[in-house]
């Protein structure tokens, strides 16, 4: 699980697939910019963040739709990264 500080510089976030990760991740409290690296054999449809409280109980989730072809890296900007600075989370991938 990850917990990010309020302002992140060049953070890499791993996902449940070792061939897909987020690089150069920054969050200003609500808006995130990052590169998605997809070294998997499938086209990526999106990323899901599952958030957990201090007791390890699931409390929320966030889905970002991201279309990234196999073997490609792409830059994105998305709103909603605020919970990443408050709660531990895991990152999951979903595919076409």
VMD Tcl script that builds the backbone (N, CA, C; Angstrom):
set m [mol new atoms 288]
animate dup $m
set s [atomselect $m all]
$s set {name element resname resid chain x y z} {
  {N N UNK 1 A 0.832 -1.184 0.000}
  {CA C UNK 1 A 0.000 0.000 0.000}
  {C C UNK 1 A 0.871 1.239 0.000}
  {N N UNK 2 A 0.374 2.290 -0.581}
  {CA C UNK 2 A 1.079 3.573 -0.671}
  {C C UNK 2 A 0.355 4.635 0.135}
  {N N UNK 3 A 1.086 5.624 0.573}
  {CA C UNK 3 A 0.553 6.865 1.131}
  {C C UNK 3 A 1.462 7.963 0.612}
  {N N UNK 4 A 0.904 8.943 -0.082}
  {CA C UNK 4 A 1.705 9.982 -0.706}
  {C C UNK 4 A 1.720 11.244 0.128}
  {N N UNK 5 A 2.859 11.953 0.160}
  {CA C UNK 5 A 2.877 13.257 0.829}
  {C C UNK 5 A 2.028 14.250 0.048}
  {N N UNK 6 A 1.785 15.418 0.617}
  {CA C UNK 6 A 0.906 16.407 -0.017}
  {C C UNK 6 A 1.389 16.862 -1.384}
  {N N UNK 7 A 2.672 16.937 -1.593}
  {CA C UNK 7 A 3.199 17.338 -2.883}
  {C C UNK 7 A 4.278 16.340 -3.272}
  {N N UNK 8 A 4.115 15.718 -4.429}
  {CA C UNK 8 A 5.008 14.645 -4.825}
  {C C UNK 8 A 5.774 15.057 -6.065}
  {N N UNK 9 A 7.044 14.751 -6.098}
  {CA C UNK 9 A 7.865 15.015 -7.259}
  {C C UNK 9 A 8.426 13.705 -7.784}
  {N N UNK 10 A 8.150 13.406 -9.055}
  {CA C UNK 10 A 8.725 12.255 -9.752}
  {C C UNK 10 A 8.530 10.941 -9.001}
  {N N UNK 11 A 7.381 10.748 -8.422}
  {CA C UNK 11 A 7.052 9.526 -7.698}
  {C C UNK 11 A 6.638 8.451 -8.700}
  {N N UNK 12 A 7.069 7.201 -8.482}
  {CA C UNK 12 A 6.607 6.065 -9.272}
  {C C UNK 12 A 5.619 5.270 -8.434}
  {N N UNK 13 A 4.460 4.954 -9.025}
  {CA C UNK 13 A 3.436 4.183 -8.332}
  {C C UNK 13 A 3.269 2.860 -9.068}
  {N N UNK 14 A 3.502 1.773 -8.360}
  {CA C UNK 14 A 3.324 0.449 -8.931}
  {C C UNK 14 A 1.855 0.051 -8.898}
  {N N UNK 15 A 1.469 -0.850 -9.795}
  {CA C UNK 15 A 0.108 -1.365 -9.840}
  {C C UNK 15 A 0.132 -2.860 -9.542}
  {N N UNK 16 A -1.031 -3.493 -9.648}
  {CA C UNK 16 A -1.106 -4.937 -9.453}
  {C C UNK 16 A -0.453 -5.707 -10.598}
  {N N UNK 17 A -0.137 -5.029 -11.700}
  {CA C UNK 17 A 0.563 -5.640 -12.826}
  {C C UNK 17 A 1.971 -5.044 -12.881}
  {N N UNK 18 A 3.016 -5.861 -12.722}
  {CA C UNK 18 A 4.378 -5.305 -12.718}
  {C C UNK 18 A 4.784 -4.670 -14.045}
  {N N UNK 19 A 4.020 -4.894 -15.099}
  {CA C UNK 19 A 4.315 -4.316 -16.406}
  {C C UNK 19 A 3.577 -3.013 -16.672}
  {N N UNK 20 A 2.811 -2.537 -15.685}
  {CA C UNK 20 A 2.090 -1.268 -15.806}
  {C C UNK 20 A 2.361 -0.451 -14.545}
  {N N UNK 21 A 2.816 0.789 -14.719}
  {CA C UNK 21 A 3.077 1.649 -13.569}
  {C C UNK 21 A 2.936 3.108 -13.970}
  {N N UNK 22 A 2.822 3.961 -12.966}
  {CA C UNK 22 A 2.712 5.403 -13.161}
  {C C UNK 22 A 4.043 6.028 -12.787}
  {N N UNK 23 A 4.615 6.817 -13.691}
  {CA C UNK 23 A 5.897 7.483 -13.450}
  {C C UNK 23 A 5.698 8.983 -13.390}
  {N N UNK 24 A 6.643 9.646 -12.744}
  {CA C UNK 24 A 6.648 11.115 -12.655}
  {C C UNK 24 A 5.330 11.636 -12.093}
  {N N UNK 25 A 4.777 10.903 -11.131}
  {CA C UNK 25 A 3.475 11.248 -10.556}
  {C C UNK 25 A 3.618 12.437 -9.620}
  {N N UNK 26 A 2.820 13.468 -9.869}
  {CA C UNK 26 A 2.753 14.615 -8.957}
  {C C UNK 26 A 1.291 14.891 -8.633}
  {N N UNK 27 A 1.036 15.338 -7.412}
  {CA C UNK 27 A -0.314 15.686 -6.970}
  {C C UNK 27 A -0.228 16.983 -6.182}
  {N N UNK 28 A -0.993 17.986 -6.610}
  {CA C UNK 28 A -0.963 19.275 -5.911}
  {C C UNK 28 A -2.038 19.371 -4.844}
  {N N UNK 29 A -2.623 18.239 -4.483}
  {CA C UNK 29 A -3.706 18.206 -3.513}
  {C C UNK 29 A -5.018 17.811 -4.143}
  {N N UNK 30 A -5.167 18.068 -5.453}
  {CA C UNK 30 A -6.376 17.645 -6.156}
  {C C UNK 30 A -6.108 17.236 -7.603}
  {N N UNK 31 A -5.095 17.827 -8.252}
  {CA C UNK 31 A -4.823 17.540 -9.661}
  {C C UNK 31 A -3.505 16.792 -9.790}
  {N N UNK 32 A -3.544 15.677 -10.505}
  {CA C UNK 32 A -2.350 14.855 -10.691}
  {C C UNK 32 A -1.894 14.896 -12.145}
  {N N UNK 33 A -0.594 14.879 -12.343}
  {CA C UNK 33 A -0.019 14.653 -13.667}
  {C C UNK 33 A 0.919 13.466 -13.548}
  {N N UNK 34 A 0.982 12.662 -14.602}
  {CA C UNK 34 A 1.767 11.427 -14.549}
  {C C UNK 34 A 1.887 10.816 -15.936}
  {N N UNK 35 A 2.849 9.913 -16.078}
  {CA C UNK 35 A 3.005 9.103 -17.275}
  {C C UNK 35 A 2.574 7.685 -16.935}
  {N N UNK 36 A 1.757 7.099 -17.802}
  {CA C UNK 36 A 1.404 5.690 -17.673}
  {C C UNK 36 A 2.329 4.908 -18.585}
  {N N UNK 37 A 3.018 3.919 -18.033}
  {CA C UNK 37 A 3.864 3.028 -18.811}
  {C C UNK 37 A 3.162 1.682 -18.877}
  {N N UNK 38 A 2.843 1.234 -20.089}
  {CA C UNK 38 A 2.141 -0.037 -20.284}
  {C C UNK 38 A 3.039 -0.978 -21.076}
  {N N UNK 39 A 3.778 -1.815 -20.366}
  {CA C UNK 39 A 4.639 -2.813 -20.995}
  {C C UNK 39 A 3.942 -4.161 -21.089}
  {N N UNK 40 A 2.650 -4.189 -20.777}
  {CA C UNK 40 A 1.890 -5.439 -20.839}
  {C C UNK 40 A 1.510 -5.749 -22.286}
  {N N UNK 41 A 0.941 -6.921 -22.495}
  {CA C UNK 41 A 0.530 -7.344 -23.836}
  {C C UNK 41 A -0.909 -6.934 -24.152}
  {N N UNK 42 A -1.565 -6.224 -23.240}
  {CA C UNK 42 A -2.959 -5.807 -23.426}
  {C C UNK 42 A -3.070 -4.291 -23.410}
  {N N UNK 43 A -4.094 -3.769 -24.089}
  {CA C UNK 43 A -4.388 -2.342 -24.023}
  {C C UNK 43 A -5.042 -2.019 -22.688}
  {N N UNK 44 A -4.542 -0.997 -22.037}
  {CA C UNK 44 A -5.041 -0.585 -20.728}
  {C C UNK 44 A -6.292 0.266 -20.888}
  {N N UNK 45 A -7.305 -0.037 -20.088}
  {CA C UNK 45 A -8.549 0.750 -20.100}
  {C C UNK 45 A -8.573 1.768 -18.964}
  {N N UNK 46 A -7.951 1.422 -17.822}
  {CA C UNK 46 A -7.979 2.352 -16.710}
  {C C UNK 46 A -7.226 1.862 -15.490}
  {N N UNK 47 A -7.197 2.738 -14.497}
  {CA C UNK 47 A -6.546 2.500 -13.210}
  {C C UNK 47 A -7.582 2.699 -12.118}
  {N N UNK 48 A -7.556 1.831 -11.117}
  {CA C UNK 48 A -8.460 1.950 -9.975}
  {C C UNK 48 A -7.607 2.039 -8.708}
  {N N UNK 49 A -7.928 3.021 -7.874}
  {CA C UNK 49 A -7.275 3.187 -6.586}
  {C C UNK 49 A -8.266 2.788 -5.498}
  {N N UNK 50 A -7.885 1.876 -4.635}
  {CA C UNK 50 A -8.705 1.483 -3.486}
  {C C UNK 50 A -8.064 2.066 -2.233}
  {N N UNK 51 A -8.844 2.841 -1.450}
  {CA C UNK 51 A -8.337 3.544 -0.275}
  {C C UNK 51 A -8.731 2.821 1.008}
  {N N UNK 52 A -7.824 2.877 1.998}
  {CA C UNK 52 A -8.007 2.186 3.270}
  {C C UNK 52 A -7.727 3.133 4.426}
  {N N UNK 53 A -8.520 3.015 5.500}
  {CA C UNK 53 A -8.299 3.852 6.678}
  {C C UNK 53 A -7.173 3.276 7.535}
  {N N UNK 54 A -6.948 3.903 8.687}
  {CA C UNK 54 A -5.846 3.503 9.568}
  {C C UNK 54 A -6.003 2.080 10.109}
  {N N UNK 55 A -7.220 1.535 10.087}
  {CA C UNK 55 A -7.446 0.163 10.543}
  {C C UNK 55 A -7.321 -0.850 9.413}
  {N N UNK 56 A -7.041 -0.372 8.199}
  {CA C UNK 56 A -6.934 -1.248 7.050}
  {C C UNK 56 A -8.269 -1.597 6.410}
  {N N UNK 57 A -9.324 -0.886 6.813}
  {CA C UNK 57 A -10.655 -1.129 6.241}
  {C C UNK 57 A -10.813 -0.331 4.952}
  {N N UNK 58 A -11.410 -0.938 3.912}
  {CA C UNK 58 A -11.640 -0.194 2.671}
  {C C UNK 58 A -12.682 0.901 2.890}
  {N N UNK 59 A -12.387 2.116 2.422}
  {CA C UNK 59 A -13.310 3.230 2.662}
  {C C UNK 59 A -13.753 3.957 1.395}
  {N N UNK 60 A -13.016 3.809 0.297}
  {CA C UNK 60 A -13.387 4.527 -0.921}
  {C C UNK 60 A -12.579 3.982 -2.082}
  {N N UNK 61 A -12.936 4.414 -3.284}
  {CA C UNK 61 A -12.145 4.076 -4.458}
  {C C UNK 61 A -12.273 5.196 -5.487}
  {N N UNK 62 A -11.377 5.169 -6.439}
  {CA C UNK 62 A -11.330 6.165 -7.500}
  {C C UNK 62 A -10.929 5.451 -8.776}
  {N N UNK 63 A -11.696 5.655 -9.841}
  {CA C UNK 63 A -11.375 5.071 -11.145}
  {C C UNK 63 A -10.998 6.172 -12.118}
  {N N UNK 64 A -9.882 5.984 -12.811}
  {CA C UNK 64 A -9.481 6.879 -13.883}
  {C C UNK 64 A -9.481 6.097 -15.180}
  {N N UNK 65 A -10.328 6.473 -16.128}
  {CA C UNK 65 A -10.316 5.858 -17.446}
  {C C UNK 65 A -9.112 6.384 -18.206}
  {N N UNK 66 A -8.275 5.460 -18.676}
  {CA C UNK 66 A -7.054 5.799 -19.398}
  {C C UNK 66 A -6.889 4.804 -20.534}
  {N N UNK 67 A -6.890 5.247 -21.733}
  {CA C UNK 67 A -6.699 4.356 -22.873}
  {C C UNK 67 A -5.227 4.384 -23.282}
  {N N UNK 68 A -4.514 3.285 -22.996}
  {CA C UNK 68 A -3.087 3.205 -23.316}
  {C C UNK 68 A -2.830 1.866 -23.986}
  {N N UNK 69 A -2.375 1.911 -25.223}
  {CA C UNK 69 A -2.105 0.687 -25.975}
  {C C UNK 69 A -0.937 -0.092 -25.364}
  {N N UNK 70 A -0.876 -1.356 -25.717}
  {CA C UNK 70 A 0.215 -2.220 -25.271}
  {C C UNK 70 A 1.553 -1.681 -25.763}
  {N N UNK 71 A 2.553 -1.702 -24.891}
  {CA C UNK 71 A 3.891 -1.273 -25.263}
  {C C UNK 71 A 4.064 0.223 -25.426}
  {N N UNK 72 A 3.179 1.008 -24.815}
  {CA C UNK 72 A 3.183 2.471 -24.998}
  {C C UNK 72 A 3.258 3.175 -23.646}
  {N N UNK 73 A 3.817 4.374 -23.647}
  {CA C UNK 73 A 3.762 5.266 -22.504}
  {C C UNK 73 A 3.026 6.529 -22.910}
  {N N UNK 74 A 2.257 7.089 -21.994}
  {CA C UNK 74 A 1.467 8.264 -22.342}
  {C C UNK 74 A 1.302 9.161 -21.118}
  {N N UNK 75 A 1.292 10.485 -21.336}
  {CA C UNK 75 A 1.139 11.445 -20.243}
  {C C UNK 75 A -0.332 11.801 -20.052}
  {N N UNK 76 A -0.738 11.945 -18.765}
  {CA C UNK 76 A -2.114 12.275 -18.413}
  {C C UNK 76 A -2.135 13.321 -17.311}
  {N N UNK 77 A -3.265 13.987 -17.200}
  {CA C UNK 77 A -3.588 14.854 -16.083}
  {C C UNK 77 A -5.006 14.525 -15.641}
  {N N UNK 78 A -5.207 14.318 -14.342}
  {CA C UNK 78 A -6.523 13.935 -13.824}
  {C C UNK 78 A -6.780 14.624 -12.492}
  {N N UNK 79 A -8.060 14.942 -12.256}
  {CA C UNK 79 A -8.484 15.476 -10.963}
  {C C UNK 79 A -8.841 14.336 -10.015}
  {N N UNK 80 A -8.726 14.597 -8.706}
  {CA C UNK 80 A -9.194 13.652 -7.702}
  {C C UNK 80 A -8.114 12.941 -6.930}
  {N N UNK 81 A -6.867 13.410 -6.986}
  {CA C UNK 81 A -5.787 12.701 -6.285}
  {C C UNK 81 A -5.716 13.024 -4.793}
  {N N UNK 82 A -6.581 13.909 -4.292}
  {CA C UNK 82 A -6.548 14.310 -2.888}
  {C C UNK 82 A -6.523 13.171 -1.883}
  {N N UNK 83 A -7.381 12.137 -2.037}
  {CA C UNK 83 A -7.359 11.039 -1.063}
  {C C UNK 83 A -6.018 10.303 -0.988}
  {N N UNK 84 A -5.219 10.378 -2.048}
  {CA C UNK 84 A -3.920 9.692 -2.045}
  {C C UNK 84 A -2.974 10.285 -1.021}
  {N N UNK 85 A -3.216 11.527 -0.625}
  {CA C UNK 85 A -2.361 12.175 0.364}
  {C C UNK 85 A -2.862 11.951 1.788}
  {N N UNK 86 A -4.049 11.331 1.940}
  {CA C UNK 86 A -4.644 11.137 3.264}
  {C C UNK 86 A -4.750 9.680 3.672}
  {N N UNK 87 A -4.886 8.788 2.694}
  {CA C UNK 87 A -5.147 7.375 2.988}
  {C C UNK 87 A -4.168 6.473 2.250}
  {N N UNK 88 A -3.924 5.327 2.829}
  {CA C UNK 88 A -3.151 4.312 2.132}
  {C C UNK 88 A -4.002 3.774 0.998}
  {N N UNK 89 A -3.348 3.336 -0.079}
  {CA C UNK 89 A -4.105 2.834 -1.219}
  {C C UNK 89 A -3.326 1.767 -1.970}
  {N N UNK 90 A -4.066 0.979 -2.714}
  {CA C UNK 90 A -3.477 0.055 -3.673}
  {C C UNK 90 A -3.990 0.449 -5.055}
  {N N UNK 91 A -3.214 0.118 -6.076}
  {CA C UNK 91 A -3.537 0.523 -7.424}
  {C C UNK 91 A -3.743 -0.726 -8.290}
  {N N UNK 92 A -4.897 -0.784 -8.951}
  {CA C UNK 92 A -5.236 -1.925 -9.796}
  {C C UNK 92 A -5.432 -1.452 -11.235}
  {N N UNK 93 A -5.242 -2.361 -12.172}
  {CA C UNK 93 A -5.405 -2.054 -13.585}
  {C C UNK 93 A -6.621 -2.783 -14.150}
  {N N UNK 94 A -7.225 -2.220 -15.170}
  {CA C UNK 94 A -8.248 -2.941 -15.917}
  {C C UNK 94 A -8.051 -2.707 -17.405}
  {N N UNK 95 A -8.494 -3.686 -18.196}
  {CA C UNK 95 A -8.133 -3.764 -19.607}
  {C C UNK 95 A -9.342 -3.880 -20.507}
  {N N UNK 96 A -9.125 -3.615 -21.809}
  {CA C UNK 96 A -10.152 -3.798 -22.836}
  {C C UNK 96 A -10.381 -5.264 -23.053}
}
mol reanalyze $m
mol bondsrecalc $m
mol representation Tube
mol addrep $m
